[in-house]
Amino acid sequence: MCRNIRVLHNFEPPATEDEVHEAALQFVRKISGSARPSKANEDAFARAVAEITASTRVLLDELVTTAPPKDRDIEAAKARERARERYAR
């Protein structure tokens, strides 16, 4: 999994459209092997990002969970601590 794509489900407040778009963009970049498409591929690249953004939004809206929503600040602090431990070695 691409490290830049973050979990977007079950947060309070819910994932923003920008977060969903950024995750879709990272996904398309990863699978295409290109951070920026050539002129010849711009339309296909943009269409893929738009379609994945829309699909991701549908998925997030339809997922059901009984777990309480996660707090973004607490999850970010946990991630920083995991990174600190990983890179301290």
SEFIZA-3560 file (N, C-alpha, C; in Angstrom, 3 decimals):
REM SEFIZA-3560
<numar><xx>0.851</xx><yy>-1.183</yy><zz>0.000</zz><atom>N</atom></numar>
<numar><xx>0.000</xx><yy>0.000</yy><zz>0.000</zz><atom>CA</atom></numar>
<numar><xx>0.886</xx><yy>1.231</yy><zz>0.000</zz><atom>C</atom></numar>
<numar><xx>0.475</xx><yy>2.211</yy><zz>-0.717</zz><atom>N</atom></numar>
<numar><xx>1.214</xx><yy>3.466</yy><zz>-0.777</zz><atom>CA</atom></numar>
<numar><xx>1.178</xx><yy>4.140</yy><zz>0.594</zz><atom>C</atom></numar>
<numar><xx>2.301</xx><yy>4.518</yy><zz>1.102</zz><atom>N</atom></numar>
<numar><xx>2.362</xx><yy>5.120</yy><zz>2.434</zz><atom>CA</atom></numar>
<numar><xx>1.623</xx><yy>6.443</yy><zz>2.530</zz><atom>C</atom></numar>
<numar><xx>1.465</xx><yy>7.140</yy><zz>1.421</zz><atom>N</atom></numar>
<numar><xx>0.804</xx><yy>8.442</yy><zz>1.453</zz><atom>CA</atom></numar>
<numar><xx>-0.711</xx><yy>8.350</yy><zz>1.457</zz><atom>C</atom></numar>
<numar><xx>-1.261</xx><yy>7.179</yy><zz>1.230</zz><atom>N</atom></numar>
<numar><xx>-2.706</xx><yy>7.024</yy><zz>1.261</zz><atom>CA</atom></numar>
<numar><xx>-3.090</xx><yy>6.649</yy><zz>2.687</zz><atom>C</atom></numar>
<numar><xx>-3.921</xx><yy>7.462</yy><zz>3.291</zz><atom>N</atom></numar>
<numar><xx>-4.314</xx><yy>7.286</yy><zz>4.685</zz><atom>CA</atom></numar>
<numar><xx>-5.727</xx><yy>6.713</yy><zz>4.781</zz><atom>C</atom></numar>
<numar><xx>-6.000</xx><yy>6.077</yy><zz>5.907</zz><atom>N</atom></numar>
<numar><xx>-7.353</xx><yy>5.602</yy><zz>6.189</zz><atom>CA</atom></numar>
<numar><xx>-8.267</xx><yy>6.817</yy><zz>6.277</zz><atom>C</atom></numar>
<numar><xx>-9.398</xx><yy>6.751</yy><zz>5.592</zz><atom>N</atom></numar>
<numar><xx>-10.344</xx><yy>7.870</yy><zz>5.579</zz><atom>CA</atom></numar>
<numar><xx>-11.667</xx><yy>7.509</yy><zz>6.245</zz><atom>C</atom></numar>
<numar><xx>-11.855</xx><yy>6.255</yy><zz>6.554</zz><atom>N</atom></numar>
<numar><xx>-13.130</xx><yy>5.794</yy><zz>7.108</zz><atom>CA</atom></numar>
<numar><xx>-13.199</xx><yy>5.966</yy><zz>8.619</zz><atom>C</atom></numar>
<numar><xx>-14.383</xx><yy>6.319</yy><zz>9.083</zz><atom>N</atom></numar>
<numar><xx>-14.731</xx><yy>6.358</yy><zz>10.503</zz><atom>CA</atom></numar>
<numar><xx>-13.961</xx><yy>7.412</yy><zz>11.284</zz><atom>C</atom></numar>
<numar><xx>-13.894</xx><yy>8.604</yy><zz>10.722</zz><atom>N</atom></numar>
<numar><xx>-13.311</xx><yy>9.734</yy><zz>11.439</zz><atom>CA</atom></numar>
<numar><xx>-14.383</xx><yy>10.770</yy><zz>11.709</zz><atom>C</atom></numar>
<numar><xx>-14.192</xx><yy>11.507</yy><zz>12.763</zz><atom>N</atom></numar>
<numar><xx>-15.071</xx><yy>12.621</yy><zz>13.072</zz><atom>CA</atom></numar>
<numar><xx>-14.213</xx><yy>13.872</yy><zz>13.118</zz><atom>C</atom></numar>
<numar><xx>-14.419</xx><yy>14.852</yy><zz>12.270</zz><atom>N</atom></numar>
<numar><xx>-15.409</xx><yy>14.903</yy><zz>11.209</zz><atom>CA</atom></numar>
<numar><xx>-15.009</xx><yy>13.977</yy><zz>10.052</zz><atom>C</atom></numar>
<numar><xx>-15.980</xx><yy>13.627</yy><zz>9.194</zz><atom>N</atom></numar>
<numar><xx>-15.704</xx><yy>12.721</yy><zz>8.075</zz><atom>CA</atom></numar>
<numar><xx>-14.648</xx><yy>13.288</yy><zz>7.121</zz><atom>C</atom></numar>
<numar><xx>-14.107</xx><yy>12.421</yy><zz>6.307</zz><atom>N</atom></numar>
<numar><xx>-13.095</xx><yy>12.827</yy><zz>5.321</zz><atom>CA</atom></numar>
<numar><xx>-13.655</xx><yy>13.909</yy><zz>4.404</zz><atom>C</atom></numar>
<numar><xx>-12.826</xx><yy>14.896</yy><zz>4.120</zz><atom>N</atom></numar>
<numar><xx>-13.235</xx><yy>15.984</yy><zz>3.238</zz><atom>CA</atom></numar>
<numar><xx>-13.074</xx><yy>15.560</yy><zz>1.787</zz><atom>C</atom></numar>
<numar><xx>-13.679</xx><yy>16.317</yy><zz>0.897</zz><atom>N</atom></numar>
<numar><xx>-13.526</xx><yy>16.033</yy><zz>-0.525</zz><atom>CA</atom></numar>
<numar><xx>-12.064</xx><yy>16.152</yy><zz>-0.943</zz><atom>C</atom></numar>
<numar><xx>-11.332</xx><yy>17.103</yy><zz>-0.357</zz><atom>N</atom></numar>
<numar><xx>-9.908</xx><yy>17.251</yy><zz>-0.664</zz><atom>CA</atom></numar>
<numar><xx>-9.120</xx><yy>16.010</yy><zz>-0.254</zz><atom>C</atom></numar>
<numar><xx>-9.417</xx><yy>15.461</yy><zz>0.927</zz><atom>N</atom></numar>
<numar><xx>-8.717</xx><yy>14.256</yy><zz>1.380</zz><atom>CA</atom></numar>
<numar><xx>-9.004</xx><yy>13.075</yy><zz>0.464</zz><atom>C</atom></numar>
<numar><xx>-10.253</xx><yy>12.943</yy><zz>0.055</zz><atom>N</atom></numar>
<numar><xx>-10.628</xx><yy>11.848</yy><zz>-0.847</zz><atom>CA</atom></numar>
<numar><xx>-9.928</xx><yy>12.031</yy><zz>-2.195</zz><atom>C</atom></numar>
<numar><xx>-9.917</xx><yy>13.251</yy><zz>-2.709</zz><atom>N</atom></numar>
<numar><xx>-9.255</xx><yy>13.529</yy><zz>-3.991</zz><atom>CA</atom></numar>
<numar><xx>-7.753</xx><yy>13.252</yy><zz>-3.902</zz><atom>C</atom></numar>
<numar><xx>-7.116</xx><yy>13.701</yy><zz>-2.825</zz><atom>N</atom></numar>
<numar><xx>-5.675</xx><yy>13.477</yy><zz>-2.661</zz><atom>CA</atom></numar>
<numar><xx>-5.346</xx><yy>11.985</yy><zz>-2.597</zz><atom>C</atom></numar>
<numar><xx>-6.183</xx><yy>11.196</yy><zz>-1.926</zz><atom>N</atom></numar>
<numar><xx>-5.957</xx><yy>9.749</yy><zz>-1.872</zz><atom>CA</atom></numar>
<numar><xx>-6.097</xx><yy>9.142</yy><zz>-3.264</zz><atom>C</atom></numar>
<numar><xx>-7.102</xx><yy>9.589</yy><zz>-4.016</zz><atom>N</atom></numar>
<numar><xx>-7.289</xx><yy>9.086</yy><zz>-5.387</zz><atom>CA</atom></numar>
<numar><xx>-6.102</xx><yy>9.468</yy><zz>-6.265</zz><atom>C</atom></numar>
<numar><xx>-5.628</xx><yy>10.681</yy><zz>-6.119</zz><atom>N</atom></numar>
<numar><xx>-4.476</xx><yy>11.140</yy><zz>-6.894</zz><atom>CA</atom></numar>
<numar><xx>-3.240</xx><yy>10.294</yy><zz>-6.577</zz><atom>C</atom></numar>
<numar><xx>-2.996</xx><yy>10.026</yy><zz>-5.302</zz><atom>N</atom></numar>
<numar><xx>-1.852</xx><yy>9.199</yy><zz>-4.914</zz><atom>CA</atom></numar>
<numar><xx>-1.980</xx><yy>7.794</yy><zz>-5.489</zz><atom>C</atom></numar>
<numar><xx>-3.195</xx><yy>7.251</yy><zz>-5.471</zz><atom>N</atom></numar>
<numar><xx>-3.430</xx><yy>5.919</yy><zz>-6.013</zz><atom>CA</atom></numar>
<numar><xx>-3.126</xx><yy>5.878</yy><zz>-7.515</zz><atom>C</atom></numar>
<numar><xx>-3.630</xx><yy>6.856</yy><zz>-8.247</zz><atom>N</atom></numar>
<numar><xx>-3.398</xx><yy>6.894</yy><zz>-9.696</zz><atom>CA</atom></numar>
<numar><xx>-1.911</xx><yy>7.096</yy><zz>-9.991</zz><atom>C</atom></numar>
<numar><xx>-1.251</xx><yy>7.948</yy><zz>-9.223</zz><atom>N</atom></numar>
<numar><xx>0.187</xx><yy>8.139</yy><zz>-9.406</zz><atom>CA</atom></numar>
<numar><xx>0.933</xx><yy>6.828</yy><zz>-9.194</zz><atom>C</atom></numar>
<numar><xx>0.545</xx><yy>6.103</yy><zz>-8.150</zz><atom>N</atom></numar>
<numar><xx>1.226</xx><yy>4.858</yy><zz>-7.813</zz><atom>CA</atom></numar>
<numar><xx>1.046</xx><yy>3.810</yy><zz>-8.911</zz><atom>C</atom></numar>
<numar><xx>-0.200</xx><yy>3.597</yy><zz>-9.333</zz><atom>N</atom></numar>
<numar><xx>-0.423</xx><yy>2.523</yy><zz>-10.304</zz><atom>CA</atom></numar>
<numar><xx>0.024</xx><yy>2.902</yy><zz>-11.710</zz><atom>C</atom></numar>
<numar><xx>0.073</xx><yy>4.217</yy><zz>-12.016</zz><atom>N</atom></numar>
<numar><xx>0.533</xx><yy>4.626</yy><zz>-13.345</zz><atom>CA</atom></numar>
<numar><xx>2.057</xx><yy>4.737</yy><zz>-13.398</zz><atom>C</atom></numar>
<numar><xx>2.678</xx><yy>4.859</yy><zz>-12.222</zz><atom>N</atom></numar>
<numar><xx>4.123</xx><yy>5.018</yy><zz>-12.190</zz><atom>CA</atom></numar>
<numar><xx>4.566</xx><yy>6.405</yy><zz>-12.591</zz><atom>C</atom></numar>
<numar><xx>3.647</xx><yy>7.353</yy><zz>-12.507</zz><atom>N</atom></numar>
<numar><xx>3.945</xx><yy>8.704</yy><zz>-12.956</zz><atom>CA</atom></numar>
<numar><xx>3.368</xx><yy>9.731</yy><zz>-11.991</zz><atom>C</atom></numar>
<numar><xx>4.217</xx><yy>10.629</yy><zz>-11.521</zz><atom>N</atom></numar>
<numar><xx>3.739</xx><yy>11.701</yy><zz>-10.651</zz><atom>CA</atom></numar>
<numar><xx>2.977</xx><yy>12.743</yy><zz>-11.450</zz><atom>C</atom></numar>
<numar><xx>3.427</xx><yy>12.979</yy><zz>-12.665</zz><atom>N</atom></numar>
<numar><xx>2.746</xx><yy>13.905</yy><zz>-13.582</zz><atom>CA</atom></numar>
<numar><xx>2.665</xx><yy>13.241</yy><zz>-14.941</zz><atom>C</atom></numar>
<numar><xx>1.457</xx><yy>13.152</yy><zz>-15.481</zz><atom>N</atom></numar>
<numar><xx>1.324</xx><yy>12.487</yy><zz>-16.774</zz><atom>CA</atom></numar>
<numar><xx>1.834</xx><yy>13.358</yy><zz>-17.913</zz><atom>C</atom></numar>
<numar><xx>2.187</xx><yy>12.717</yy><zz>-19.000</zz><atom>N</atom></numar>
<numar><xx>2.559</xx><yy>13.452</yy><zz>-20.203</zz><atom>CA</atom></numar>
<numar><xx>1.309</xx><yy>14.123</yy><zz>-20.768</zz><atom>C</atom></numar>
<numar><xx>1.494</xx><yy>15.050</yy><zz>-21.688</zz><atom>N</atom></numar>
<numar><xx>0.354</xx><yy>15.717</yy><zz>-22.333</zz><atom>CA</atom></numar>
<numar><xx>-0.587</xx><yy>14.693</yy><zz>-22.952</zz><atom>C</atom></numar>
<numar><xx>-0.020</xx><yy>13.663</yy><zz>-23.547</zz><atom>N</atom></numar>
<numar><xx>-0.832</xx><yy>12.641</yy><zz>-24.209</zz><atom>CA</atom></numar>
<numar><xx>-1.701</xx><yy>11.865</yy><zz>-23.219</zz><atom>C</atom></numar>
<numar><xx>-1.277</xx><yy>11.802</yy><zz>-21.954</zz><atom>N</atom></numar>
<numar><xx>-2.001</xx><yy>11.011</yy><zz>-20.959</zz><atom>CA</atom></numar>
<numar><xx>-2.774</xx><yy>11.846</yy><zz>-19.940</zz><atom>C</atom></numar>
<numar><xx>-2.739</xx><yy>13.162</yy><zz>-20.055</zz><atom>N</atom></numar>
<numar><xx>-3.398</xx><yy>14.024</yy><zz>-19.063</zz><atom>CA</atom></numar>
<numar><xx>-4.878</xx><yy>13.718</yy><zz>-18.897</zz><atom>C</atom></numar>
<numar><xx>-5.600</xx><yy>13.562</yy><zz>-20.000</zz><atom>N</atom></numar>
<numar><xx>-7.040</xx><yy>13.315</yy><zz>-19.913</zz><atom>CA</atom></numar>
<numar><xx>-7.346</xx><yy>11.998</yy><zz>-19.223</zz><atom>C</atom></numar>
<numar><xx>-6.639</xx><yy>10.955</yy><zz>-19.591</zz><atom>N</atom></numar>
<numar><xx>-6.861</xx><yy>9.644</yy><zz>-18.979</zz><atom>CA</atom></numar>
<numar><xx>-6.531</xx><yy>9.695</yy><zz>-17.484</zz><atom>C</atom></numar>
<numar><xx>-5.457</xx><yy>10.374</yy><zz>-17.140</zz><atom>N</atom></numar>
<numar><xx>-5.023</xx><yy>10.516</yy><zz>-15.752</zz><atom>CA</atom></numar>
<numar><xx>-6.093</xx><yy>11.254</yy><zz>-14.949</zz><atom>C</atom></numar>
<numar><xx>-6.544</xx><yy>12.390</yy><zz>-15.460</zz><atom>N</atom></numar>
<numar><xx>-7.554</xx><yy>13.202</yy><zz>-14.766</zz><atom>CA</atom></numar>
<numar><xx>-8.871</xx><yy>12.439</yy><zz>-14.641</zz><atom>C</atom></numar>
<numar><xx>-9.258</xx><yy>11.721</yy><zz>-15.684</zz><atom>N</atom></numar>
<numar><xx>-10.496</xx><yy>10.942</yy><zz>-15.643</zz><atom>CA</atom></numar>
<numar><xx>-10.397</xx><yy>9.841</yy><zz>-14.591</zz><atom>C</atom></numar>
<numar><xx>-9.251</xx><yy>9.179</yy><zz>-14.509</zz><atom>N</atom></numar>
<numar><xx>-9.051</xx><yy>8.122</yy><zz>-13.511</zz><atom>CA</atom></numar>
<numar><xx>-9.142</xx><yy>8.693</yy><zz>-12.099</zz><atom>C</atom></numar>
<numar><xx>-8.511</xx><yy>9.830</yy><zz>-11.871</zz><atom>N</atom></numar>
<numar><xx>-8.570</xx><yy>10.460</yy><zz>-10.544</zz><atom>CA</atom></numar>
<numar><xx>-10.016</xx><yy>10.796</yy><zz>-10.197</zz><atom>C</atom></numar>
<numar><xx>-10.768</xx><yy>11.365</yy><zz>-11.137</zz><atom>N</atom></numar>
<numar><xx>-12.160</xx><yy>11.743</yy><zz>-10.887</zz><atom>CA</atom></numar>
<numar><xx>-13.015</xx><yy>10.514</yy><zz>-10.587</zz><atom>C</atom></numar>
<numar><xx>-12.827</xx><yy>9.448</yy><zz>-11.349</zz><atom>N</atom></numar>
<numar><xx>-13.621</xx><yy>8.239</yy><zz>-11.141</zz><atom>CA</atom></numar>
<numar><xx>-13.290</xx><yy>7.572</yy><zz>-9.809</zz><atom>C</atom></numar>
<numar><xx>-12.020</xx><yy>7.530</yy><zz>-9.456</zz><atom>N</atom></numar>
<numar><xx>-11.622</xx><yy>6.918</yy><zz>-8.186</zz><atom>CA</atom></numar>
<numar><xx>-12.084</xx><yy>7.781</yy><zz>-7.020</zz><atom>C</atom></numar>
<numar><xx>-12.041</xx><yy>9.098</yy><zz>-7.179</zz><atom>N</atom></numar>
<numar><xx>-12.560</xx><yy>9.992</yy><zz>-6.140</zz><atom>CA</atom></numar>
<numar><xx>-14.038</xx><yy>9.713</yy><zz>-5.906</zz><atom>C</atom></numar>
<numar><xx>-14.805</xx><yy>9.621</yy><zz>-6.973</zz><atom>N</atom></numar>
<numar><xx>-16.243</xx><yy>9.364</yy><zz>-6.855</zz><atom>CA</atom></numar>
<numar><xx>-16.506</xx><yy>8.000</yy><zz>-6.228</zz><atom>C</atom></numar>
<numar><xx>-15.786</xx><yy>6.977</yy><zz>-6.670</zz><atom>N</atom></numar>
<numar><xx>-15.965</xx><yy>5.631</yy><zz>-6.112</zz><atom>CA</atom></numar>
<numar><xx>-15.602</xx><yy>5.589</yy><zz>-4.637</zz><atom>C</atom></numar>
<numar><xx>-14.545</xx><yy>6.287</yy><zz>-4.273</zz><atom>N</atom></numar>
<numar><xx>-14.121</xx><yy>6.318</yy><zz>-2.879</zz><atom>CA</atom></numar>
<numar><xx>-15.165</xx><yy>6.999</yy><zz>-2.016</zz><atom>C</atom></numar>
<numar><xx>-15.736</xx><yy>8.087</yy><zz>-2.505</zz><atom>N</atom></numar>
<numar><xx>-16.770</xx><yy>8.790</yy><zz>-1.745</zz><atom>CA</atom></numar>
<numar><xx>-17.979</xx><yy>7.882</yy><zz>-1.540</zz><atom>C</atom></numar>
<numar><xx>-18.396</xx><yy>7.155</yy><zz>-2.578</zz><atom>N</atom></numar>
<numar><xx>-19.523</xx><yy>6.216</yy><zz>-2.456</zz><atom>CA</atom></numar>
<numar><xx>-19.196</xx><yy>5.153</yy><zz>-1.411</zz><atom>C</atom></numar>
<numar><xx>-17.997</xx><yy>4.596</yy><zz>-1.503</zz><atom>N</atom></numar>
<numar><xx>-17.583</xx><yy>3.571</yy><zz>-0.540</zz><atom>CA</atom></numar>
<numar><xx>-17.634</xx><yy>4.113</yy><zz>0.883</zz><atom>C</atom></numar>
<numar><xx>-17.027</xx><yy>5.256</yy><zz>1.126</zz><atom>N</atom></numar>
<numar><xx>-17.001</xx><yy>5.827</yy><zz>2.472</zz><atom>CA</atom></numar>
<numar><xx>-18.406</xx><yy>6.116</yy><zz>2.990</zz><atom>C</atom></numar>
<numar><xx>-19.284</xx><yy>6.570</yy><zz>2.099</zz><atom>N</atom></numar>
<numar><xx>-20.656</xx><yy>6.872</yy><zz>2.510</zz><atom>CA</atom></numar>
<numar><xx>-21.456</xx><yy>5.616</yy><zz>2.829</zz><atom>C</atom></numar>
<numar><xx>-21.094</xx><yy>4.490</yy><zz>2.219</zz><atom>N</atom></numar>
<numar><xx>-21.856</xx><yy>3.255</yy><zz>2.407</zz><atom>CA</atom></numar>
<numar><xx>-21.293</xx><yy>2.330</yy><zz>3.474</zz><atom>C</atom></numar>
<numar><xx>-20.049</xx><yy>2.519</yy><zz>3.884</zz><atom>N</atom></numar>
<numar><xx>-19.466</xx><yy>1.650</yy><zz>4.906</zz><atom>CA</atom></numar>
<numar><xx>-20.200</xx><yy>1.826</yy><zz>6.238</zz><atom>C</atom></numar>
<numar><xx>-20.388</xx><yy>0.711</yy><zz>6.943</zz><atom>N</atom></numar>
<numar><xx>-21.075</xx><yy>0.712</yy><zz>8.221</zz><atom>CA</atom></numar>
<numar><xx>-20.122</xx><yy>0.154</yy><zz>9.261</zz><atom>C</atom></numar>
<numar><xx>-20.135</xx><yy>0.754</yy><zz>10.444</zz><atom>N</atom></numar>
<numar><xx>-19.300</xx><yy>0.261</yy><zz>11.528</zz><atom>CA</atom></numar>
<numar><xx>-20.000</xx><yy>0.502</yy><zz>12.853</zz><atom>C</atom></numar>
<numar><xx>-19.688</xx><yy>-0.342</yy><zz>13.808</zz><atom>N</atom></numar>
<numar><xx>-20.222</xx><yy>-0.136</yy><zz>15.157</zz><atom>CA</atom></numar>
<numar><xx>-19.182</xx><yy>0.533</yy><zz>16.045</zz><atom>C</atom></numar>
<numar><xx>-17.962</xx><yy>0.686</yy><zz>15.536</zz><atom>N</atom></numar>
<numar><xx>-16.884</xx><yy>1.324</yy><zz>16.302</zz><atom>CA</atom></numar>
<numar><xx>-17.140</xx><yy>2.829</yy><zz>16.404</zz><atom>C</atom></numar>
<numar><xx>-16.765</xx><yy>3.418</yy><zz>17.513</zz><atom>N</atom></numar>
<numar><xx>-16.926</xx><yy>4.864</yy><zz>17.623</zz><atom>CA</atom></numar>
<numar><xx>-15.971</xx><yy>5.575</yy><zz>16.663</zz><atom>C</atom></numar>
<numar><xx>-16.357</xx><yy>6.750</yy><zz>16.168</zz><atom>N</atom></numar>
<numar><xx>-15.473</xx><yy>7.485</yy><zz>15.253</zz><atom>CA</atom></numar>
<numar><xx>-14.127</xx><yy>7.792</yy><zz>15.914</zz><atom>C</atom></numar>
<numar><xx>-13.083</xx><yy>7.766</yy><zz>15.094</zz><atom>N</atom></numar>
<numar><xx>-11.739</xx><yy>8.070</yy><zz>15.577</zz><atom>CA</atom></numar>
<numar><xx>-11.514</xx><yy>9.575</yy><zz>15.557</zz><atom>C</atom></numar>
<numar><xx>-10.682</xx><yy>10.012</yy><zz>16.476</zz><atom>N</atom></numar>
<numar><xx>-10.316</xx><yy>11.423</yy><zz>16.562</zz><atom>CA</atom></numar>
<numar><xx>-9.045</xx><yy>11.643</yy><zz>15.752</zz><atom>C</atom></numar>
<numar><xx>-9.068</xx><yy>12.590</yy><zz>14.842</zz><atom>N</atom></numar>
<numar><xx>-7.921</xx><yy>12.828</yy><zz>13.954</zz><atom>CA</atom></numar>
<numar><xx>-6.650</xx><yy>13.191</yy><zz>14.723</zz><atom>C</atom></numar>
<numar><xx>-6.782</xx><yy>14.017</yy><zz>15.750</zz><atom>N</atom></numar>
<numar><xx>-5.602</xx><yy>14.432</yy><zz>16.515</zz><atom>CA</atom></numar>
<numar><xx>-4.972</xx><yy>13.262</yy><zz>17.260</zz><atom>C</atom></numar>
<numar><xx>-5.797</xx><yy>12.417</yy><zz>17.847</zz><atom>N</atom></numar>
<numar><xx>-5.277</xx><yy>11.255</yy><zz>18.574</zz><atom>CA</atom></numar>
<numar><xx>-4.606</xx><yy>10.284</yy><zz>17.604</zz><atom>C</atom></numar>
<numar><xx>-5.233</xx><yy>10.029</yy><zz>16.457</zz><atom>N</atom></numar>
<numar><xx>-4.647</xx><yy>9.124</yy><zz>15.467</zz><atom>CA</atom></numar>
<numar><xx>-3.341</xx><yy>9.679</yy><zz>14.909</zz><atom>C</atom></numar>
<numar><xx>-3.271</xx><yy>10.999</yy><zz>14.720</zz><atom>N</atom></numar>
<numar><xx>-2.034</xx><yy>11.621</yy><zz>14.231</zz><atom>CA</atom></numar>
<numar><xx>-0.921</xx><yy>11.481</yy><zz>15.264</zz><atom>C</atom></numar>
<numar><xx>-1.261</xx><yy>11.645</yy><zz>16.530</zz><atom>N</atom></numar>
<numar><xx>-0.263</xx><yy>11.486</yy><zz>17.594</zz><atom>CA</atom></numar>
<numar><xx>0.249</xx><yy>10.050</yy><zz>17.647</zz><atom>C</atom></numar>
<numar><xx>-0.655</xx><yy>9.079</yy><zz>17.489</zz><atom>N</atom></numar>
<numar><xx>-0.239</xx><yy>7.669</yy><zz>17.466</zz><atom>CA</atom></numar>
<numar><xx>0.706</xx><yy>7.413</yy><zz>16.287</zz><atom>C</atom></numar>
<numar><xx>0.386</xx><yy>7.978</yy><zz>15.129</zz><atom>N</atom></numar>
<numar><xx>1.229</xx><yy>7.788</yy><zz>13.943</zz><atom>CA</atom></numar>
<numar><xx>2.609</xx><yy>8.403</yy><zz>14.149</zz><atom>C</atom></numar>
<numar><xx>2.650</xx><yy>9.585</yy><zz>14.762</zz><atom>N</atom></numar>
<numar><xx>3.953</xx><yy>10.211</yy><zz>15.042</zz><atom>CA</atom></numar>
<numar><xx>4.774</xx><yy>9.351</yy><zz>15.996</zz><atom>C</atom></numar>
<numar><xx>4.142</xx><yy>8.780</yy><zz>17.002</zz><atom>N</atom></numar>
<numar><xx>4.846</xx><yy>7.924</yy><zz>17.949</zz><atom>CA</atom></numar>
<numar><xx>5.363</xx><yy>6.663</yy><zz>17.262</zz><atom>C</atom></numar>
<numar><xx>4.553</xx><yy>6.054</yy><zz>16.392</zz><atom>N</atom></numar>
<numar><xx>5.024</xx><yy>4.872</yy><zz>15.654</zz><atom>CA</atom></numar>
<numar><xx>6.220</xx><yy>5.224</yy><zz>14.769</zz><atom>C</atom></numar>
<numar><xx>6.153</xx><yy>6.377</yy><zz>14.136</zz><atom>N</atom></numar>
<numar><xx>7.262</xx><yy>6.812</yy><zz>13.275</zz><atom>CA</atom></numar>
<numar><xx>8.512</xx><yy>7.065</yy><zz>14.102</zz><atom>C</atom></numar>
<numar><xx>8.333</xx><yy>7.693</yy><zz>15.251</zz><atom>N</atom></numar>
<numar><xx>9.484</xx><yy>7.978</yy><zz>16.126</zz><atom>CA</atom></numar>
<numar><xx>10.156</xx><yy>6.673</yy><zz>16.542</zz><atom>C</atom></numar>
<numar><xx>9.364</xx><yy>5.682</yy><zz>16.909</zz><atom>N</atom></numar>
<numar><xx>9.916</xx><yy>4.375</yy><zz>17.296</zz><atom>CA</atom></numar>
<numar><xx>10.579</xx><yy>3.681</yy><zz>16.122</zz><atom>C</atom></numar>
<numar><xx>9.961</xx><yy>3.750</yy><zz>14.957</zz><atom>N</atom></numar>
<numar><xx>10.504</xx><yy>3.079</yy><zz>13.762</zz><atom>CA</atom></numar>
<numar><xx>11.833</xx><yy>3.684</yy><zz>13.344</zz><atom>C</atom></numar>
<numar><xx>11.934</xx><yy>5.009</yy><zz>13.374</zz><atom>N</atom></numar>
<numar><xx>13.146</xx><yy>5.673</yy><zz>12.890</zz><atom>CA</atom></numar>
<numar><xx>14.203</xx><yy>5.859</yy><zz>13.968</zz><atom>C</atom></numar>
<numar><xx>13.883</xx><yy>5.545</yy><zz>15.213</zz><atom>N</atom></numar>
<numar><xx>14.862</xx><yy>5.652</yy><zz>16.290</zz><atom>CA</atom></numar>
<numar><xx>15.838</xx><yy>4.494</yy><zz>16.279</zz><atom>C</atom></numar>
<numar><xx>15.466</xx><yy>3.438</yy><zz>15.580</zz><atom>N</atom></numar>
<numar><xx>16.323</xx><yy>2.236</yy><zz>15.554</zz><atom>CA</atom></numar>
<numar><xx>17.548</xx><yy>2.432</yy><zz>14.731</zz><atom>C</atom></numar>
//
